[in-house]
């Protein structure tokens, strides 16, 4: 399986490679000590540092088509979270299930074939 190195300000800050769990997928981001937990079938992910929630990622349908909504708790981690979201999107298996539209809020960002919606920090769900 491929390994991705994460760079921030031209310095290697971590790496991520795919490993599969029995029911859910769990990934570890080396150096950052972040754990990514999620479900391949639901395409929902949560990123943690210890018990602190760093980011959530979920599929949505927008007026531009299918996208992932990212809820990031700290502005300083946004570049790394977007890189991780792109990696998770790369590994995502296609599904044919219907998705519910999300109300227009946040910032829409497009990278090639993938779209991301950034939600303001004050609206991040704390579960």
N, C-alpha and C positions, 0 to 999 in steps of 0.2 A: 504494500500500500504506500502511496506517496506521502512524503513528509513536507510540510510547508514551514519555512522560517518566517517569523514576523520581525519586521524592521520598523523602528521609530527613530526619526532623526538620524538616519543612516547607521544605526546601531542595532545589532541583533538583540531583541528583548525576549524572544521566546520561540518555541516551535510547537507544531501540532501535527499529529498523525492519527489516522483513523483506526479505532479498535471497536469491535462490536460486543455489546453485552447480550444477554439472553433475551430480555424483553425490551429494554431501552438501550439507547446508545449513550455511552459515557466517554468523553474525551478529556484528556489532560493537556493543558497548555504549559509546557515546561518553562522554567525560569519565572514566569508570571505566577505560577502555582494557582491557575484558574482551572476549575472543573466545569465542563460543559455537559449538561444532562438534557436528554430530550428523547423524542420518539420519531423514528423514521416514518411511521405511518401518519402521524398527526403533523409532522413537520414543525413542531413546537420545541423551542430550546430555551434553557435558562443557563446563564453563566454565573458562577459563584467564585469568590475568593474566600475560602473558609465558609462561614455562614452568611457572608455579605453578598447580596445580589448585585451583580455588575450589569447584567443586561438580560432582557427577554427578547425572543424572536418568534414571530408567529406569522403564518400566511394570511393574506387578506386579498380581496379583490377591490381595486380602485377604478377610477374612470379611465386610467391608463392600462388596465389589465391586471394580471396577477402580480403580487409584490409581497415582500416581507416587511412587517412592521417591527422596527427595533425600538425598544424602550431602554435607554441607557441612563444609568443613575448618576454618572459623573462625567462632566464635559471633558476632562483630561483623558479619559479612556475611549472617547468616541472614535478616533482613527483606528485603534486596535480592534474595537468592536466591529467596525465596518469591515475590516479585513477578515475577521473571524466569520462574519455573516456571509461574506463572499465565498469563503472556503466551504462552509456548511451548505450553501446553495450549490456549489460545484458537486458535492457529494450526494445531494438530495436525489431520491428516486422519484420518477414522475408518478403522479396520481391522477385519477379521473373524477375525484369527488367534487361536489359543488362547494363553493366557498361563499361566505356571506360578505357583502360589501361593507366597508368601513366608512364612517362619516369623515368628511374632509377635515383633517386637523394635522398639524405637524408639517414637516418639511419633506417633500418628495425628492428623491435622488435617484438617478438612473445611471447604471454602469453596464453598458452593452445590453445584454438580454435580460438582466435582472434589475428590478426596481426596489428601492428601500424607502420606507417612511420613518422618519425620525420623530419621536414623540417628545414634547417638552418634558424636562425632568420632573416638574411638579405633577405630572400625570402618570408617572411610573407606578404600576401596581406593586404593592408590597405584600407578598404572600408568605 
